[in-house]
Amino acid sequence: MSDRIIAHYLIETASDVRKAAEVMAGEQSSGTFVAVPGETPELTERAGAQIVGLEMLEPVDQPSLPGAKPAGVGEQYQRARVTLSWPIENMGPSLPNLVATVAGNLFELQQFSGLRLLDLELPTPFFSSYPGPQFGVGGTRALSGVDAGPLIGTIIKPSVGFGPEETAGLVKILCEGGIDFIKDDELQANGPYCPFAYRVDAVMAVINEHADRTGKKVMFAFNVTGDLDEMRRNHDLVLEKGGTCVMASLNSVGLVGMIELRRHAQLPIHAHRNGWGYLSRHPMLGWSYVAWQKIWRLAGADHMHVNGLRNKFSEGDESVLASARACLTPMSEQSPCIAMPVFSSGQTVSQPPDTYAALGSLDLIYAAGGGVVAHPDGISAGVQSLRESWTATVAGIPLKTYAKDHPALARALESLSR
């Protein structure tokens, strides 16, 4: 592994590509828009970012983003993959300052009509400074009691509007139906209609009673998103009541919030990526998930949302699968930082065969909200239908064939065909 920080980008520019890359390197290290006293060749050699890769791609006729320098008459906008590297001595092994370096003022530079961070390679000191996931796949399986196969999960629906007792009532039905994992919706926080402490009390009473009676303790990810002290207090309450997971919205709590929550936590952290679209939806701006998720895994996320196949949002299947594979790909020999991918967003009984065939792994949480609670025969049948879909998938049996002897799956498939 290199002792330098390496970042891979996709760029689009009306300028000479190498000159544009030099602007990137200068802006994010020792240079600025004019020469300044003290910027000696020796300093630039020691502290300047280096261009270590440049691959030309097919040009385009129109700029992808507004505000860039226009191309000349009859000229095209050039696209390229650019790789930059920095000495770690510039910022030390600091994730917040890493982000300021590799994804700082680059995106608004006039030279670019498109710029996207594709991937990151980090040197060893980062893996010594940050512990990464505390539980990951193995710890999640141990706490949930699911030794093999996906964790069959769901989200409390309606997303908001239930009080503590209504939430607990739904959890009771889900537990009795055989669910493995439940999460708060990211919109459910600590409002006066459903206060966090009362919700934890009510839900954990149900989960603990079910565990005492059956030996199975359902994992519930309580949304602790908030200020730092609030997150710590909320985490401690969940732990005190016997809970086994907390959830945080990454874009809301920020990188430092996630780092501090991980330092405090004694439970798995379910990392929700709500807001991800504003960082990624335009293909020539922002981050790829492959790069972005590395930051959060190293900060301590145990579970990472990746969307799902044929989801309700705009993301395509190949992007979803690339994201899930990235979460399961070790980051270094010293610290693999494996996080469990979470498939959600419009998932039903129909996607497991394609998900498993493409991913080739069962280390995942498969969370269906409406796909469970909207089952025509009720919530327990919704849970059962998801489990039957995955059982058939792993056994290599077509869903329609398996459904002939499994009414819950049959009814779910039937409802999807309407």
N, C-alpha and C positions, 0 to 999 in steps of 0.2 A: 504493500500500500504506500502511495506517495506521502511525503511529509508536507504536501501543499494541499490547499483547498482547491477543488476543481469543480467548475460549473459549466454545464452545457446549455446552450441557448439556440433558439430559432429566431432569426432576425429578418426584417424586410426594410430596405432602405433605398432612397433615390441617390445616395452618395456612393462613392467607391466603397466596396464592402470592407476591404482591409482598413481603410481610414475610419470607417464607422466603428469597426471593432476596436481600433486604437482609442477612439473616443470613449467607448465602454470601459476599456481597461484603465484609462487615465481618470475618468470621472469617479470610478469606484476604488481608486487607490491613491497614488501620490500626485496626480495631475489635476488641472482644472482647465477653464476655457482659455486661459492665457498663461504664458510662462511666468513663473514667480521666482523671486530670489530664494535660493536654498534648494531648488529642485535640480540638484546636480546629477550627472550621470551615475555616480556612485549610489546616491539615494534611490534613484529610479531602479537601478539594478537590484538593490536590496529590498525595497518596499513596493515597487510597482507591480501591478497585475501583468501577467504575461499572456499573450495569445498563443495557445498551444495546439489549436486545431481550427481549420477553416475549410468548410466543404460547400461549394456552390450548388445551389438548387435551381429549379426552373423559375425564371422571372415571371412577373405578373404585370398586367397593363394598368391596374388601378390600385391605389393605396388601400390597405385594409383599415387604417385608423386615421382620424382627422388630426390636424395640427402639425403634420410633418412637413419638412421641406419638400416642395414639389419637384417632380422629375422634369427634365428638359423636354422640349417639344420632340415628340417621336421616341422618347426614351422610356424604358421600362423600370419597374421597381425590382431590385435584385433581392433574392432570398438566399439565405445561407445558414448552415449550422456553424456556430462559433463556440469554441471551448476556451475559457479563461482559467487561469490559476493564480492563487495568491499565497504568499507565505503566511503561515499561521501566526507568525510574530506580529502581524499587523493588528490583530484583535484578540489573540489568545483563544483558547477553546471555550468560546462564549456563544451560545445559540442566538441570543438576541442580537449580538453584534455581527454574527455570521449573516443573519437575515438582512441587516442593514448593508452589508457588503455585497451579497450576491443578488439582492432584490431591492435595492434602495432607489436612487434617483434614475435608474436606467430607463424605466418605462415611459418617462415623460421627455426624454431627450428628443430634440427636433430632428436629429438625423434618422429617426426610425418611424416608419409607418406600421411597424409590427415588431414585437419583442416578447418572447415567451421563455421562461426558465423551464428546461426539460428534465434535468437530472443534476444530482449533486454527488460528489465523492469526498468523504471527510477523512482526515488523517487521525491516527491513533489517539492523540490527546483528547479529542471529543468523547471518545468512548471510555476514557478514564474519568472524565469530569461529569458525565451524565450516566445514571444507572440504567436508563431505558425502562421497558416494561417490568413491573415487579412480579406479575403473574403470567401474562401472556396466555398461550394456548394451554399449557400443562396446568397452570394454577387455576385457570377458569374451569377446566374439566374437573379438577379435584373438588372445587367448591360447589359445582353444580351437580356432581355425581354422574356426569355423562362421560363415560370412558371412551366411547367411540361414536362415530357419526356426527352429524351436525347438531348443534343446539337448536331445538325447535323453539322459536320465540315469537313474541308479539309485542304490541305497543298499546298502552291504555287508550282506548277510543270510546267516546269522543276525546279529542286531544285535550280539551279543557272543558270545564263546566261541571264535572263531577266533584262532589265534596269528598272528604276522607272516607266516610262510610260507604258511599257509592263505589268509590275506587276499590275499597277492600272487598266489597261484594263481588265485583268483577274478578278480582284476583282469586277469590275463593272458587269461583266457577272454573277459572283457568287452571288452578292447581288441581282440582278434581278431574279436569279433562286431560291432565298429563303433560302440561307445558313444562319446558325446561328453563325458559328465560322470559322475563317481562321487563319492560322499561317504561318509565315516564315518557310522555311526549316531551320534546324539547321546549314546548310552549308552557308546560306545567311547571311552575316554579314554587313560589311561596306567597301566593296571593291570599287575600282575606277569606275567600270562599273555600280554599283548600290549603290551609296553612301546612307548611312542610312538616313540622313536628307532629301535628295531628295525623297527617297522612302516613308518616312513618310508623306511628303507634298502631294505627288501624291495620295497615297492610302487613306489618311484621307479626301482629297477633295472629293473622290468618296463616301466614307462611310458616310461622313457628309451630302452630297447632298442627298443620298438615305434616310438617316434618316429624313431629313427635309421634304422629299416628301412623305414618307410612314409611318413614326413614328417608324420604326424598325432600331436600330443601331446595325450593325453587329460587333461582337467582333473580333478584329484582334490582334494576339499575335506577336508583333514585337520583333525580336531577338536582345536583348541589350547586349548579351555576350561580355565581354571585361574587361579591367582593371577597378578598383573600380570607379575612377572618370569618366571614359568613360560610365560606366553603369548608373551612376547617371545622367549624362548629357543626355544620350539617353532616360532614363525614363522620365525626365522632358520635353523633346521635345515631346514625345508621349502624355503626359498629357496636354501639352500646346495646341496641335493640336486636342484635343478631343478624343484621343484614350482611350481604356478601358482595355488594357492588355499588358504586356511585357513578354518576354520569356528569360530564361537563361539556358545554358547548364551546368548542375550541376558538372560534372566531369572536366569541363574546368575552371569554376570560383572558384571551391573549396568551402569548407564549410564556411570559413570566408567571401568569396565573397557573398555567398548566405545570410548569416546573415546580412551583411552590406546593401545589396540590400533591404532586408525586412525592415530594420530599416528606410530606406529612402523612400520606396515605398508608393505611394498613389493609386496604381493600383494592380490588381491581378497579381501574378507571376506564369507563366506557366513553370513548371520545366521539362526540357527535360533530359532524362537519357542516351543520346548517349555515348557509351563507356561502358555501363553496362556489356556487355559480358565479358570483361576482368576481371571483379570482380566476375563473377558468372558462367561462362559456364561449368567449371569443377565441377562436383557434390561434390568433396571432397576438394574444395579450395574456399576461399573467403567468400562472404556474401550470405545469403538468402535475397531476396527482402523484406521479412517481417521485418527483422532487419534494413536493409538499409534505407527503406522509412521512418522509424520513425525519423531518424536523420534529414532528409530534411523537413518533415512536421513540426517538432518542430522549425527548422530554419526559416520556413515561406512559404513553397511551397503551393500554392492554388490548383494547378493542378499537378498530377503526372502521367507520362507515365507508362503504364503497358504492352505494346505490345497488342496483340489481338489474338482471336481464329484463328486457322489455318493460322498463320502469315507467313511472308516470311522469318523469321529467324529460329533459332534452338530451341526456347523455346516451350515447350509443353503446351497444353491447361490448364492442372491442375495448372501449375505454374502461368500462366497468371491470372487465376481466383483467386488463393490464393493472388496474388499481389493486385488485384482490391478490394477484400474483406478487405484486410489489410488497404487500404487507407480509407475505409469507417467505420473502426472499431475505436471507441473512444480510445484515449490513456490514459485518466484519467478523473475522474469526474470533476476535476478542469478545465481542458483544453482538450476538446475532440480532437482538432487538425485534424478535418476531412478535407481530401483533395479530390478533384474530380478526379476519375481515368479517364485516357485518353486512349481509345482503338485506336490503329493505326497499321501500318506496314502490308500492304496487306489486308486491310479490304474492303469488298464489300457489296453488298446487301444480300449476302448469310449467313453471320454470325449473324445478329441480333437475330433470333429466339433462337439459342443456347446460345448466350451471355446473353439474358434476362432470359432464363430458368435457367441458372446456377447461375447468379449473384443475381437475384431477386430484382434488383434495377434499376431505370432509372436515377439515379444521376451519369451521366457519359457524357463525350464528345466522340463522335464517329467520328473519323477523317479518311477519306478515300481520298488519293491523286489520284492515278490512278483510283480508284473506282469511282471518280467523273469526272475528266477531260478527261478520256478515254472512256466515254460512247459513243456508236456508234451514238447516235442522238444529241450529243453535251453536253456541260458543264451544261446547265440548266436542261437538262433531267437527267444528272448524279445526281444533287442535288435532283431532284424530286424523282428519283428512290430510293435513300437512305431513304428519308422521308416516301415514300410509304412502304418500307420494314419494317421500325419501326412501322408505323401505323398498318400494318397487324399483326406484332408481338404482340403488346400490346393488340390488339383485339382478339388474339388467332386464327387468320385466316391463313391457310397455304399460303406460298408465291405464289405458283403456282395458287392457287384459286384466290387470290387477283389480281394476274397479268392479269387475263382474262379481267378485266375491267380497267386496269392501264398500258397503253402501255410503259411508261418509265421503270417500273419495269420489264415488260415482256421482253423488249429488253435487259436490263441488265442481266437478268437470261439467256437469249438466248446466249449472248456473252460469259458468263462463261462456258457454256456447250460445246463450240467448242474446 
